[in-house]
């Protein structure tokens, strides 16, 4: 596993994928692009929604997906992980493989995305893995303490839908988490994350950390429901163990969160 770094060959492949996607610009709905060892999901020609390496389907190719795993520093043994946005299933597949004690529930509003699940090797539904065709805003509106971890990665052609970035929605996420719960939200551009970050701070009583994914194109917000005094040294040990177990390095994100916490005078 490459720990989020891409070789020159990978970068060339990304360029080919982007150019190929441009030829599908008029496609009605989500579409796949298959080039060399990579299969990607697109909503339009402007960006890649998800990417899978066919020779290693569990590898997290896009750096932000690895960054979202920073929840494990706060909640290393979740019983329930709720993911908003299926895409090509990178996060659901990885969590199912590396958190065997957890039930994985993924909410996806677009049936056309769900219809592609077999192409991306997304497991069938089972007692501990399920994909639900649902509007996440409606689904979470009345549910309480159903998850230990919520991963927000729900996008459409225009970005994060308004219903998935409102104060009402973030308040609902807070209520849907159990007492030691953690939420991680992916923002494709740091410039556009300000309002959402403020709403998350309101919902989580200011206890929100932030980090930039490798490459700096995605901002990750990590909100904790029940803050505790951070033992940063102990968390470095957790980082080493997590990398040994999964191949994913989280030290850069731990350091960013520590610096951010210190800059905001909370621990």
N, C-alpha and C positions, 0 to 999 in steps of 0.2 A: 504494500500500500504506500502511496507516494506522499501522504501527509499534506495534501493540498497543493503540492508543487506540480507544475506541468512542464514536460520536456518540450524542446523545440518542435518535435514531431507533433506533440499534442496541440501546441499553439497553431501549427499549420493546419491541423485537422479542424480546430475551432474556426479558423478563417474559412475553410472550405464549407463547414456547416452553415456559417452565416450567409455565405454567398448562395448556397443551395437553398436556404430558407427564403432568400429574397425572391427566388423564382416561384415560391408558393404564396407570395404576398396577397393574392386575391383568394386564397383558400377560405372556404366557409367553415370556420371552426378549427379546433386544434389539429395539428398534423405532425407527423414524424419525419425526420431526416436521418437516413442511414448512410454513413460514410466511414469507410475503413473499419476500425474497431469500435466505433461510437454510434450510438443511437440517441437522438435528441428529440425533445418535445418542444414545439413552438406554438404560440398563439398568433404570431405575425412574423414578419422578417426582421423586426428590430431587436429581438433578444431571444435567448435560450431559456426556456422555462425549467427544463430538467435535462440531465445527460447521464447516460449509462455506458460504461465500458463493457462491451459484450464479453470479453475474455475474463472479466472480473466484475460481475454484476453488483457485488456488494461494495465495491470501491466508491467512495464519495468523490466524484470528479470535480464538482464545483466547490470552491473553497468555503463559501458561506454555509454549506451543509455541514461541514466539519465544525465550523464555529458554533453552530446551533447546539452541538453536543455539550457545550459548556454547562448545560443544566446538570450534568453528572457531578460537577464539583459541589453542588448544593444538595442534590438528591441522587446519590449513587445507586440506590436500589428501589426505583419506583415500582409500584404495583400496577399503575395505570398510566399510560402515555397517550394523550389525545393530540392528534395532528390535524391542523386545518389546512387543507390543500393537498391533493394527492400527487399531481404532476406525474412524473415517471416513477414515483414510489421510492426514491432514493432513501429518504429518512425512514419511512415505515419498514422497508426491508432491512436496513442497517439495525434499527432498534429491535426488530424481531430476532435478529441473529445474535446481537450482543447484550441484550437485556432479557435473558430467557425467563426470568421470573415475572416479567411485565406483560400485561394485556395491552395490545396496540389497537387503538381505534382511530381511523382516519375519516374525516368528513370532507366530502367533495360535492360541490353543487352542480357540476357539469357532467351529465351522464356520458357525454362523448369522451371525456377524459377517462372515466371509469372503464369505458369500452376498450381502451388500449392497455388495460392492466396485464393481460397475458403477454402482449408483445414486450413489455418491460420486465417480465418475470416476477410480477407481484403475486405473492401467494394467494391461494384461495382462502375464503373466509373459514375460520375455525373458532375453537373455544377461546383462543388468545389473540386472534388476528382478524380484524374485520374492516371493511370499507363500507361506509354508509353514504348513500346518496341523500344529501341534506344540505340545507342552508345553515351554515355554522352559527350565524347570528340568531336564528330562530331556535336552533338546537340547544344552544347554551343559555338562552334567556331564562329558562325555568329550572335548570339543573344545578344542584348544589353538591359540592364536595365529591365529585365523580372522578377526579384525576389528581395525580401527583405532579404531572408535568403536562403543560400545554405548549405546543410548538405551532406558532402562527406563520404560515407560509402560503396564504391564500391570495392569489392574484388573478386578474383578468387582463384583457388587452390594454386597459388604461392604467393598470397598477393595482394598488390595494383598493378594493371596493369600499365605498363610504360606510356600508353596514358593518364592515370588519375593522373599522378604525375610529368608531364613534366612542364617546365617553360611556354610553350605555353598554356597548359591547365589551369594553375593557373592564367595566364594573362587573359585568356578568362573568367574565373570565376569572376575576378575583373570587367570586362566589363559587364558581365551579371547581376551584382548586381546594384540595385538602389543606390542613393547617400548615404543613411544612412544604407546601407546593411552590413550584417554580414555573414561570412563563418565559418563553423566549420568542421574540418577534424579529423577523427579517425585514429590513427595509433596503430596497435596491439602490437607494441613493441617500447618502448622509444629508444632503441639502434639503430633502423633502421629509425628513423624519421629525422635525422639531415639534410640530403640533401633536403628533402621535406620542412622542416621548413625554410631553407635558400631560397628556391624558393618562398615560400609564402611571406617571408619578402620582397623579390624583387618585387613581384607583388603588395603588399599592403604597400609599402613604409615604411617597418619596423614595422608597427603597428599590431603586432601579439602577442597574449597572449598564454600561455600554462598552462595546468593543467593535473594532473594524475587522472584517474578514480579511484574510491575506489578499493582497492586491488592492485593497482599499475601496472596492466598488460597492460593498454592502455593509450597512451598519446593523449591528445586532443589539437589541435591548433585552436585558435579562432582569426580570422583576421577581422578587421573593415575597411571599405572602407573610411569613413569620420571620422577620429578621433576627439574626443572632450575631453575637460577636464573632467576627471572622478570624479564624486561625489560619493565616495565609501560609505559614510554614507547613502545617498539616495538609493543606490543600495542594502544595507542591508535591508531597508524597503521593496524594491521590492522582495527580497528573501523571506521575511516573508509572503508577500501577495501571492507569487507564490506557496509556500508550502501550504498555507491555501486553495488555489483554486484547486491545482492539487495533493497534497500529496507528491510532490517531493521536497527534500531539496537541495538547491544549494549553501548554505553558504560555504561549504568546497572549492568549486571551485572559488567562489568570493575571498576568502582569498588567494588562490594560485595565482590567476591572479594579485591580488594587490601586493603580494610579488614579483612576476616576473616583473611587471611593475617597481617597485621601484628598483629592481636589475639592470634593463636596463636603468634607468633614464628617463623613459617617464611616463606620467600620463594619 
